[in-house]
Amino acid sequence: MQMLFSWLAKSLSGNISRVVKELQSFETMSRDAICAFQLDKLNLLIDHFRSYPFYAALLAEHGVGGKKLHSFDDLRSFPVVTKDVIRENLEYISGRKESVLLGSTSGSTGKNFRFYQNPEMLLYRRAQNILMLNWVGIDHWLDRKFTVWGLSPKNHAMEGLLQSAKVFIQNSMRVQAYGLDEDRCIEIIQQIRRYKPAYIHAYPGYAYEIARAGIKHGIEPPAVRAFVVSGETMFDHQAEAIREYFGNNLFSRYGSREFGAVAHDRLGGNGLYVHPAKAFVESDENGDLLVTDLTNTATPFIRYAIGDAGTVVGPEPGASAFCYQRIADLVGRTHDIIKTRSGKLLPGQFWTIMSKTVPGIGMFQVVQHDQDHVDLKIVAGPDYRDENEHKLHDELRQIAGDEMIMRVVKVDHIELTPSGKRKFVIKQDSSQA
């Protein structure tokens, strides 16, 4: 019955199937053809937004009011668009005919962010999701899919009503993981085993806790062909546990609420691949990522400072297939990286490694109050000993010297964000955001 509904859904999704085929055609295009396509799309997009007075003024302010792009190097002289630029001009965007659908982020940086989308952008976004599943060996229409996600409790009831329809129509199941503990992890493993999906999608933090519970209790792991994580930074210790339990079929997806998926792993690939019909990605002199959505004509996400840091590679000259940009080194959210007064960077991975120097630290969270002071909140297990605390300070001192003072604070638990994520780093100093 499920396959029948999936076949019916696919048959009725003519536009989606058409766009998926269009996106697939790029896989055999030459590098030169892809570059020419993207330059043309960029020029069309910039011309379109020149009719928005605030964006025209922004271009004029940077001396590129009527400038055309002849190469990607020319794009560097164009202004970076920030969340504040869009927030301050949202009322001028909302009156446009393209601005038909209002979206928003979950406000992980402390402020909810609203923007507009257009139907074509959403169509390409859905088609890209289908194609990117294919990159990791999953058929969106035929293979069962299982998602472990975090939803605000107020949305949980509505999600439950929609879930039964999705199981049949999309061949998928989505479970609420807000407030995840060991017992709930075991329940989810049993749900996965009963549902028998080919594909699982989860936050790295959730996947890690589920894998740890399965390993600890010796539960036979479900057989899945692809396990995809997204939504937050995945640390090495998390990847190790997920692979130990679920196997070496672990893949990453990088995206945001503004764009959907921006980049995705693929079988036999080497990094996170950016589809050239959907986005163009740059990294600035500081390593911060700038993303241009080539399909959104409702909000000018052109050289948009997404708030992540990473290295963009390619497309490589001479490649005969998949001549796509790659994000080869995704550092993570820039607001999750603590910076000392002299500019030394302390990303989430540093604090994870530091916490491993002392036995008995279950979970942790770093809270930066100002540039020179942090609290390391820890959930201490039975093996934790206060006399080992000096090791934490020694690790920090090796990197930051005397620039940062750290206070170790024991807590009973680490609070989750409203969307169910666990934030490893919280920066209360606005100058560091």
Protein Blocks (a to p, Z undefined) as FASTA:
>chain_A
ZZmmmmmmmmmmmmlmmmmmmmmmmmmpcfklmmmmmmmmmmmmmmmmmmpmklmmmmmm
nopmmaccfbfklmmmpccddfklmmmmmmmmmmpmklmbccddehlnopacdddddfkl
mmmmmmmmmmmmmmnopafklpccdddddddfklmmmmmmmmmmmmmmnopacddfehia
fklmmmmmmmmmmnopabdcddfklmmmmmmmmmmnopacdddfbdcdehiacdfklmmm
mmmmnopabccddddfklopabdcdehiacjdddfklpccdddfkopacdddfkbckbcc
ehiaehpacddedjdehiaghpacddfbdgbjfklpccdfkopacdfklmmmmmmmpghi
abdcdddfblmbccddddddfkbcfklmmmmmmmmmmmnommbccdddddfbdcddfkop
acfbdcfblklZZ
